[in-house]
Amino acid sequence: MRHFGHIPAAVRADLFHREPAVFDADSPAPVLAAALGATLYSPATRPRLADDVCKQARRGVVSMVLCLEDSIADGDVEAAEANLVSQLTDLAGRGVQTPLLFVRVREPAQLPDLVHRLGDAVRLLSGFVLPKFTEERGVPFLEALTAAEAACGRRLFAMPVLESPELLHLETRTETLAGIARTVDKYRDRVLALRLGVTDFCSAYGLRRAPDMTAYDVQIVASVIGDVVNALGRSDGTGFTITGPVWEYFRVQERMFKPQLRRSPFLEGQAEELRTALIEHDLDGLLREIGLDRANGLQGKTCIHPSHVLPVHALSVVSHEEYSDARDILQPERDGGGVMRSAYTNKMNEVKPHRAWAERTLLRAEAFGVAREDVGFVELLAAGLAGLQE
């Protein structure tokens, strides 16, 4: 699979200075962590779950979470598990390319049980999402993951969700973070990424951000994000990929844009119309939050609606200017440090302070590609929308 793989190769060649790389479930963990992009959640109760997975794969989704936790009622867990096993077994028999698939569970015992019940279909799974993760809750989950991995003989990753009240509350935050750090460090090879559960954070105080506000406008949430990145997102080799929080609003639909996409995948003179449509249909807040995610050290995003996927991916593409700066900074002759004017002559690049940023940027470029000089977000989004397959 590859990002923007759902659009024609000729269009992709016109968009990218360097196209996104091909990867699969067996690629190295750093590649997969960078490539997660917009991770689309779906309740495991959906009666046509296998068809849904195939449809989203055709539409550019590269990672999905099939949820047995908060998205379904407590009384539906048993039926959801049975449906999940049945649908994944069906999907495994189709022999089609799927996104990276993860199952969000409730309890540790579900991991080995589901692996056993899936049988050969477990080959479709890349791992499990572990809810309300703390040291106390996390250790049993990761021990269960280790046992499940040994039983099926397949690499399985964990994506812990940081969303517990202990992490939010000021008096317990420091020790909770320290415990999480101890736990994920011990199981480092199995932790693909850490996910932020901002909806649970807001719930603890009866809050809900409006569509014109980002998570960073809610100060109590912003403070937790900052502390999580501080403790767990460092670039010194001890950190992990931390993904952006969910955006809850999804009034926008692709069909709203289709009249603007009929003439050209690049929109030609219609770019300003699409910009206006994005703002008018509640995507402005999402776009601002994605930018703030990256500025605060987060990569990718949890998504609950397909209309969020392409904006996340389009904003993840590395600009030609970013790529130029990163390449200049990482030239071997610059290993001793120093400072230089950027090739775009609009900034100074300091080799030592900017090295970690440059390395992260090139990893993102591998996953999402590098845009041509004259290609920006609107062109990438328009081409992605035009390439959607029903």
N, C-alpha and C positions, 0 to 999 in steps of 0.2 A: 504494500500500500504506500501511498505518498499523499502529502497535502496537495490540494488542487488537482488531484488525479482524476476528478470527475469532469474536468473541462477538456476540450480537445487539445491534442498535443501542439497543434499549430498556434492556437491562442496562447497556450502556456509559453511557448517559445517567444512570442511577442511581448509577454508580460515580464519575463524574468531575465535578469542578467545572469543569474545562476539558479537553475531550477531546484525545487525541493528534492531531496534524496529519497530513494526507495528504502523502506524498512519493513520489518515484520516482527511478529511476537518473539522471535528468537534473537533479535538485535540486542546489542549491549545495553545494560540498564541506563547509562547516561543518555544514550540516544533516545530510548523510549520515554524517559522522564521529560526530555526537552520536546518530544514530539506529541505529547498527550493532547495539547491544544485545548479545544472546547470539549470537555468530557460530558456527554449527554446522559442524563439519568432517565430511567424508565422503570415504572413499577413492574415487578415480576408477575403481577396478576393479569397483565394484558393478554387477551385470548389469542392474539395473532403476533405474539412476541417474536417468533422466528422471522416472520415477514417484515415486521418493523425493523429488525436488525439489518436485514438485507436492504431495505429501502434506504435507511440512513447511511449505510455504507456507500450506496450509489450516489448519495447526495453530499459526500465529502466528509462524513463523520469518521474519525479514526480511533476514538475511544468512547466506550459506553459503560455505564454502571447499571446493572439489573438489580433493582432494590427490593429487599425483603424487610427493610426497617421502617423509617418514618413515613414513607409514601404509601404504606398500606395499613389497614386497620389491624389491631392486635388479633382479632378473631380470624383474620384471613391468612395467617402465616402458613399454616399447614397446606392450605390449597395453593398458595403462592409457590411454596417449595415444589409441590407436585407439578404445577404448571411450568416452572422453571426447568425442571429435569426433563419433562416431556418436550418442551419447545427447543431446548438445546440439543436433545437427542435427534429431533427432526432436523435441526439446522446442520448438525454434524453429518447427516446423511446426504445433504445437498451438494457438498463439495465446493462451496462458494467461499470467496474471500470475505472475511468478517472484520469488523473493527477489533481493536484490543478490547476484550470483554472482562469485566470485573463484576463480582457479586457483592452487594452490600448486605452483610449479615447482622444479626442481633446478638447472638451468643457464640462463644468459642466452639461449642459442640456442633454447631451447624457446619463448620468447615470440613472436618473429616467425614461427616455424614453425607454432605452434598457431593463430595469427591467420590465417595463410594457409590452413591446412587447414580451418578453421571456415567460411570464406567468409561468407555472409550471416548465419550463426548467431552470429557474433561480437557481434552486437547484444545478445545476452543477457549478455555479460560486462561487469562493472564494473571489472575489473582483475585484478592478480596479487599473490600473496603471495610475498615474496622471502625465502628462508631464510638463517639464519646470517649476517646482514647486518653487514658492516663496511665501512669506506671502500674497501678493496681489492676486496672482493667486490661491494660495492654499486654502484660506478660502472658496471661492465659491465652489470649488471642494469638499471639505470635508462637507460643508453644504448639497450639493447635494447628497453625499454618505449617510449622515444621513437620509435624506428624502427617498432615495431609499431603505435603509435598513428597515425603518419603514413601507414602502409600501408593501414589500414582506415578512416581518417577518422572515428574514434570516440574520445571521451574515455576513457582507461584510467587507472585509479589504481594506485598501488603501496601495499602494506602490508608494509613490511620487518619481519622477525622478529628481535628482538634476543635472541640465544641463544648466541653464540659463546664459547668458552673465554677468548679475549682480553678480552672484556667482564667475565667473571667473575673472572679472576685479578687480584689486587691490583696487581701490578707493571706490568700493561699496561692497566688499566681507564681511567685518566685519558686517555691518548692515544687509546685506542680510542673512547671517548665523544666526544672532540674531533673525530676523523675522521668518525664517524657524523654528528655535528652539521653539519660542513662539507658532507657529501654531501647530506643531506636538505634542508638549507637551499638548496642550489643547485637542487634539483629540487622546491622547496616546492609548486608548483602541482600536482604529480603524486602527492604523498605524502598519502594520506587519513588514515592512522593508523599508529602504531608498535605492534607486538604483542610481548609478552614471552614468551619460550620458557623457562619455569621448569623444565620437565622436563629439558631439556638442561643447565641449570645444576646441577640435582641430580645428573644422571648424571656430571658431571665429578668428583664427590666420592663416588660410590657411594651416594647418598642417595635416599630416597623418603619423602615425608611420609605419615603415617598418616591415616585418615579423620577422626580427631578433632583433627587439626592443620591449621593454615592455612599458606600460603606464608610468612606473616610470623612464624611460630614457628621457621622454619629460618633462623637468623641470617645465614648467608652469602648466602642468597637475598634476605632482607629488605634487606641492605646494598646489593645491586645495584639492587633496585627503587628504593630511596631515591636512589641516585646517578643512575639513569636519569631519574627525575622531576626531580631537581635540575637536570640539564643540558638536558633535552629537553622538559620539561613546564611551562615557565614561562608565566605569564599576562600577560606583557608584550608579546605579539605575536610572540615568537620561538619559542614552544613548539608542540607538536603534541599531538593526542589520543593517549594511551597506553592500551592496553586491558589488562584484567586477565588473569592467567594461567589456564591450564586447570585444571579440577577433575577428577581422574582417576577418581573413584568413582561408580558409577551403578547400585547395587543397586535403588534405588527405581524403581517403575513407576507410571504413572498409575492402573492398575487397582487398586492398593492403596487408592486414595482414593475410587474410584467409589461404594462403598456409602454414603459420607458425603456424596456430592454429589447423590443422587437427589431429595431433597426440595426443595432450594433452591440456586440458584447463590451465595447469600450465607451458606449454612450455618445461619443463625439460631442455634440453640442448640448447633451442632456445632463451633464455631470452636475450642474447646479440644481437641476430639478431633483436629482436623487439626494443631494445633500439636504435640501429642504424637506424631502419626504422622510428622511431618516430622523430629523428633528421633530417633525410633526407627529410621527407615529411612535414616540416614546423610546427611540433608540439613542437619543442624545445622552441620557443618563448612563446607559450601558457603555457607550463609547468613552465617555469621560472616566468611568470607573476602570475600564480596561487600561487606559493610559496611566491612571493612578496606581493600578496593580503593578505595572512594570516599574514605575518610578519608585515604588516601595519594596521591590525585590521579589515580587510574585510572578509566576509564569503559568500560562494556561488559565482555565477557568471552569468551574462547575456550572453546567447549564441544565435547565429543566425544560427548554423548548427548542425545537430545531431552528427557529428563526434567529437564535443567538449564535449559532455555530459559525456561520460565514463571517460576521463582523469580528469575532474573536480571532479567526484564522487570518483574515485580511490585515488586521492590526498587528499580527505576529510576524508577518513578513519583514525581513530586514531591508531597510532602505539602502539605496546605493551609497549614500553618504555615510551611513553607519558602517557599512561593509568596508568602504575605503579607509575610514579611520581605524577600524579594528585591524585590518591587514597591515597598515602602516605601523601601528603600535607593536605588532607581534613580529615584525621583521627581525631575523636573527641578529643583524648588526645593531639592533637596538637593545639587546639584552643588558647592556650596562646602564640603561636608563637614559635620561635626557628629555628634552622638550622639542617639539617641532610644530610648525604651522600645518594645519590640515590641508589636504589636497583641494578642498573646497574653499580654502582661504578665509574661513569664517570662525575659526576657533584654534586654540592651542591644545595639542595632544601631549600629555605628560606620560611617558612610557611606564614608569613604575606604578603611579597611582591608578592609571587607567587599564593596566594589564588584565586584571580580573574581569572588568567589564568587557574588554575585547575578546577574551576567551569565551565568555558566556554568549556574546553576540555571534561569534562564529559557530557555536553549537546551535544556536537558534537558526542561523543561516542554513546550516545543514538540514534542519528539519523543515523549515518553512520557505527556504529560498531567499534570493536577493532580487529585489525589484529593479527594473531598468530605471535609468535616471529620470525619465519623464513619466513614470508610472507611480501612482499613489494609492491610497486606501480606496477611494471611490472607484477607480478602474479595476482594482482587484476584487472588490465586492461585486461590482456589476458583472464582471466575467464569471465569478462564482455563481451568482444568481442565474445568469443566462445558461449556465451549464447544468442546472439542476435537472435530474431525471425523476419522473414520477414512477 
